[in-house]
């Protein structure tokens, strides 16, 4: 694309505007989730499908790290793999997400198998991993910048779920506590990298497109959950079906339906 390059601050403002318009905190499913208007079975479906995304993040990050050109950049990016995979068995973000899934009533082995996830989830998450593998390192780093908007959605989610679901505890949601410090650290690195490396307008437009793509990945996952488990509640063949008990009653007595 021709045209004068945006200044670094203008580029950042454009990136933040994408989040204001497209981030999945605006999705109806998210509003139902933190507003206390889902059944336990619907929350189980969310936890199960979100696990696939969480489990593929370190794979995505390994692709990005392998393509960064300097040892300093690779060392900085490596912390993301540790955050999710942990330093040893039983640690890291993926393990904490499995505990969340168990806390809402799912079988750990079933979650890890990913057998019951929605086709939409698999297609969207795999597309994100492939994007990080196949596009330029600049675009791959830029696609991670949805983390600029995550502290707000984490606060909404934790506060709303603790207030509205009596089977949810702070221990259930322990995954989110480290993300409140990890995500800003990761954003500081990725945003500085993008603002420095996107020097011409073509590169800057590619960065903006990468962030829009990532927002679409997150949004489409919630589209799949809404269509399968809320309205029209059309679960595709082979996908998780909540048991009748979890689906028949509100997650909390008196919750708005």
N, C-alpha and C positions, 0 to 999 in steps of 0.2 A: 504494500500500500504506500502511495506517495503521501507527502505532507510533512510538515515540520514535526520533529520529535516532541513528545510531551516532556515536560520537566519531571524529575523524579517525584515531586510532590503532586503534580497533576496525575501522573500514573497511579500513585497510591490512592488518590481521591476517586479515580475511575474504578479501581479495584474494589474499594469499599462501597461504591454505589451498586456494583453488581450484587454484593451480599445483601444490601438493603432491599433489593428487588427480588432476588432469587433464592436466598438461603432457606433451608427447609424448616426453620422455626415458623415460617408462614404457612406451612402445609396443614390442612385440616386434621390429618392423623396426629401430628405433633400436638395440636391444640386439644384434641380428645385425650391424648395420653397424659399430658401434665394437668389437664383439667379434671381428672377423675371420672371420665365418662367411658372408660373401656372396661370390659370384663377381664377376669384373670386369663381366660383363654386368648383374648386378643393381645394382652401383654405378653403372654408366652410366645405368640407368633412373632411379635416385634423382637423379643430377645433372641429367638432362634434365628431369624433372618439377619439381624444385625451382627450375630456372631460370625457369619460368613464374611461380612465386610471387615470386622476386626481381625479375623484370622488371616486375611489377605494383605493387610496393611504392611507388615514387615516384608512380605514378598515384593510388594511394590517398592518399598524403600530400599531393598537390596538391589533392585534394578537401577534405581536412581543413583545410589551410592557408587555402584560399579562404573557409572558413566561420568561421574564428576572428575575433573581433570587433575586435581591436586590432592596431596595427602591431607592438607589442612581442611579442605572441603569435605573429604570423605570422613575424616574424624568427626567433624561437626555433625554430619548426617547420621553417623553410626549410632548416636544416642537414641535415635528414633527406633531402631531395631531392638535395642536393649529395653526401651520403655515397653514395648509390646511383647517381646519374647522372654524378657527377664534375663537375669544372669545365671539362673539355675532352675531346675524343675520346681514348679509350684510358685513361681514369681512372675511378675509382669502383667501387662494389661490384658492379654488374652486369658490368662488364668483368672484374673478378677472378673472378666466377663462371663466365664464359665460358672463362677460362683453366683453371679447375678442370675444366670439362667436357672441354676439349681434353686436359687432362692425364690423364684416365681413358680417352681414346681415342675421343671423339665428334667429329664434324665440326661446326665452329663454325656454319656456315650452316644446317645441319640443326637445331641447337639453337635458334638464333634464330628459325627458322620456326615453332616450337612445333607442327609437324605431328604429331609422334609422341607427344605427351603423352596421359596417360590422361584419359578423360571425367571421372573423379572429381576429378582435379587441376583441370581447367578449371572445373568447377562450384563447387568449394570456393573457389578463389581469386577467381573472379568474384563469388561471394557476399560475400566479404570486401570487395572494392572497392565493391560496391553498398551494403554496410552503412555504410562510411565516407561515401559520397555521400548516403545517404538518412536516416540516423538523426541524432540530435542531435550537435552537436560534442562534448558531454560523453561520450556513448557512444562516439563515434569515437575520441576520445583514450584512453578507458578500454580499448578493444579492443587498443591497442598495448602494454598492460602485460604481455603475455607476455614482453616483454624483461626483466622482473624475474628470470626464471628462465633466461635464455639463457646467462649465463657458465658455469654448470655443465655444460650440454649441449655447449657449444663445447669446453670442456676435455676432456670425455669423448670427443668425436668426434675431435678432433685427436690426442690421445694414442693412442687406440685404433687409428685408421686408420694413423698413422705406424708403430705397432708391428706391425701385422698384415698390411699390404699392401705388398709390395715395389715396386709400381709407383706408390705414393703418396709424394710428397716434400713438404718444407716449402713449396716454391714452388707445388705443386698446391693446397695448403690456405691460400694467402696471403689468401684472402677473409676468413678468420676473425680474423686478427690485429687489424685496426682495430676489429672489432666488440667486442673486449674493453674498449675505452675508449668507443666510440660508444654502445653499448647502455646502460651505466650513466648516461651523460650524459642520454640520452633518457628513461630511467626517472625520473631526478630531476625533470625538468620535468613529465612526464606525471603522475607520482604526486602531486606538489605541486598541480597543476592540479585533479586529480580530488578530492583531499581538501578543497580550498578550495571548489570549485564544487558538489559534491554535498552540498547543505545539508539536504535533508529525506530522509525514509526512501524515498520513491518514487524520487528521483533516485539514491540509494545502491543501491537494488535494481536499477535500470537499469544502473548501473556494473558491478555484480557479474554481471549477465546478459551484458553485453557481453564481459567477460573469459571467461566460460564459452563464449560463442559462438566467440571467437577460438581458444580451446583446441580446440574441436570442429573448426574449420577445419584446424588443424595435424594433429590426430589423424586426420581423415578422409583427408588426403593420404597418410599412411603406411598406412592401411587399404587404399587403392587399390593402393599398391606391393606390399604383402604379398600381397594376393589375386591380383594379376596376375603377380608374378614369384617368389613364394616358394611359397605353398600356397593354392589348388590350382594355381597357375601358369596361370591362365586369362587370357591377354592379349586384350583386346577388339579388335575389328576396327579396323585403321588405326593402332593404337598401336605404339610401338617394340618391335621384336623383336631381342634380342641375337643376334649371329652365333654360330654353333655353337661356335667356338673359345672365345669369351668365356664361354659358358654351361656348357661341358663340364668345365672344370677349376676347382679352388679358386683364389681370388685369390692365395693364398700357399701354397707347398708345405707340407703338414702341417697346414693350418688345419682346425679342427673343422668338420664339415659337419652 
